[in-house]
Every structure is written in structure tokens, then in C-alpha cells.
Amino acid sequence: MKRPKKSTVIKIALLVALPLIALWSFPRALGILLPALSPFLGLTSVLTTRTVGITLLAVLPMTALIVWMRRFFCRFLCPVGYVSETCGKISPQPWRGYLRLPRLGQGVALFTLGGAFSAVPFFLFLDPLALFIGAVGTATYWAYGLCFAGVVLISLLFPGLWCARLCPLGACQDLAVDLKDLAVGKWSGKPVPAGNAGQVPRRIFLGVCGGAATATLVNHLQVTGESPSLLRPPGAADELTMRALCVRCGSCVRACPETILHPDLTPPDLTGLLLPVVRFKTGHCLDDCARCGEACPTGAIACLPVAEKNERKIGLARVDQEACLLSREIECGICAAVCKRGAVVEAFSKDSYTASIRIDTDRCNGCGACVNICPPRAITIMADTHD
């Protein structure tokens, strides 16, 4: 095995260190940075969420550079590409047979873009920037780095395979340049390569239509059903869209100041693996915070003003009356005191001459402020299946 050069080791160290510093210094910047650098991520997010705003504007400069120079991002900016290339250089037995393989990345990219029209972008999590951010950004949750580790392993065993044949972002760049060449050729009257003249439009049509048809079928059959027992961040998309749109980058987990967001390591099925779930073990959802939506690069968690975020229900509070101190005639009511929305009410019964805690379901948004403050832990937040 070849030993990597000292300069290569230094470059890799910087490649990992600089994103780490940026992630912890400006965690919410990823909500704009990732879509801006990855047209695959940005365009798919726009199609899925049906929103045209700053995300689309952020995509345009990089798209222009990609059209101007084939694989501009891969050549100069892609951290995953650099790691993959370095792994290929130290590979003991390089295998070049991948050059005979079809460009699977184009199929993956087109299928995902097609699925986005029906709100199910199937392979969005394979975006290389999302893989890299997930790998280096959350050391506490090692599972975020599994897909990136797979890319590294592929690069060691089959140098060049990921970048040349599998990466959907690289494939999008190739397709953009191919479309530009076709358009320029027809406008200027210059001859277009025979292979591109019919194959590119046909490939795009089949890939996008295939993804859209499959996504429509999935939506109709509801293959991925609701998970009523799971609590999602405020502003999260519906369960089916959430599972497809979330790229498992961990940005929302890092951005949460109360550390109540965690990756789901034991989901009901594999499609929910690493999705963010809310667990009120260390705190509650602050009424002046909307960082999870700001940090989300795809719109899986909507970026909402604080006031609107507070109206989105995480769940509903439920009180175990037998465990409540009031049922044991012990004076308490601290949960009602901390609820800023007035959703937790101490009700007095003239018949039994006792007090009990009641939840106003119209006011409760499931923020969890009452959960940890309760001495006997008699309050839990349950998913609101009627929301």
C-alpha cells in the first residue's frame, strides 16, 4: 500500500477541520450554504416543497459556474471528491473496470428529481455535501457517518467509481453541460455529437417520468405510513415527505440549543433511520427559537418565523392523574406556572373538593416545558394524531 504524502495528510486534516469550525460557529448557515453549493440538493428541495425563494436564488450562481465549466464543483470544491481521490491514490490494487459500467448516478439524480414532483425525492440523502456534513459535523452520533464511510470504502476498493459513475451531484453537472451543448448547437447551427442529440433528452425524460410515476404510486399506496408515536420538530413535513426529503445531515440536531433533537436509531422501519425525533430529556422547545428550521438545507423542517413556529404542534401534553402530586393532595401546580401559552390549567372540583391538572388542547403546542419541571414526571408529550 502506498503511503500518503505529508502534504496530502495536511490537506485532509484541513478539509475536516475547517467544516467543523464552520459548523459549530455558524450552524444555521447550512440552511443556505448546502443548497447554494449543491444544485442537486437545492433544485430537488424547491421541487419538493413547492417554494421559490432564497434557496432557488442561492442555487443559480453555482449552476452558472457548472454550465460554464464541466464539473466545476467536483474539480475545485467538492470535499467528498477530494477524499475519494486521495483514497484512490493509496488503494493497494486499483480497479479500472468501472469505466465499462453505465453512469448510474445520472439515473439516481433523474429518478430523484422526478420523485420530487410528487414530494418523494428518493435518493436525496446521497448528495455528497450532505454525506460529508453528516460525517464530520456530529461526532456524538456516529451513525450519521455510515454513508460517508461507504463512499470511502468504495473509493479504496474501486478508485474513481463514486465520482465517475455513482455521485448524483456529479451526474447533475454532466447533464447540465450536455443540455447546454445541445441548446448552443441548435441555436448556432453547429453539429451536435450523435450520441448526445437523442440520448440526453430521452434519458432525462425516462428518468424523470420514472421517478414521478413511482413517487405517485408510493403516495397513493402510502407505503410509508404515519408514525403516531414519534415526535418531529415543529414545522416538519408530513411523515412520507419527511422521510424522503431529510438528508440525514444532522444540521437540526446540532442547531438545537436545548439538545432535544436526536437521530432515530430504532425507527419502526429503515426509511425512518436517522430522522430527527424530539425527546424531552434535557430541556424543551424554546418559544424564541426556530433554529432547526433555519439549519435544515432541504425544507424537511420548514424555516418559519418564531411566532409561526410556535403555532406548529409537536404533540399534546398528557397528564397521568394518578402520578400527579395534586391527586395525592400535595400542593404543586408548577407545570401550570411555567406554561407560557396557558395550556396547562389547574382545575378545582367542587364535588370532590380536589384540584387536578387539565390540558387545553387548543393552546398546547407540545413544547415540553411542563415535562421536565414536573417532580413526579407525570406529564408526557404524545403525538397529536388529529393535527
ABEGO torsion letter per residue (X at the ends): XBBBBAAAAAAAAAAAAAAAAAAAABAAAAAAAAAAABAAAAAAAAAAAGBBBAAAAAAAAAAAAAAABBGAAAAAABAAAAAAAAAAAABABBBAAAAABBBAAAAAAAAAAAAAAAGBBAAAAABAAAAAAAAAABAABAAAAAAAAAAAAAAAABBGAAAAAABAAAAAAAAAAAAAAAAAAAAAGBBBBAAAAAAAAAAAAAAAAAAAAAAAAAAAAGABBBBAABBBBBGBBBAAAAAAABAGAGAAAAABAAGABBBBABBABAAABGBBBBBBAAEBBBAABAAAAAABAAGABBBBBAAAAAABBABBBBBBAAABAAAAGBBBGAAAAABAAGABBBBBBAAAGBBBBBBBAAABAGAGAAAAABAAGABBBBBBAAX
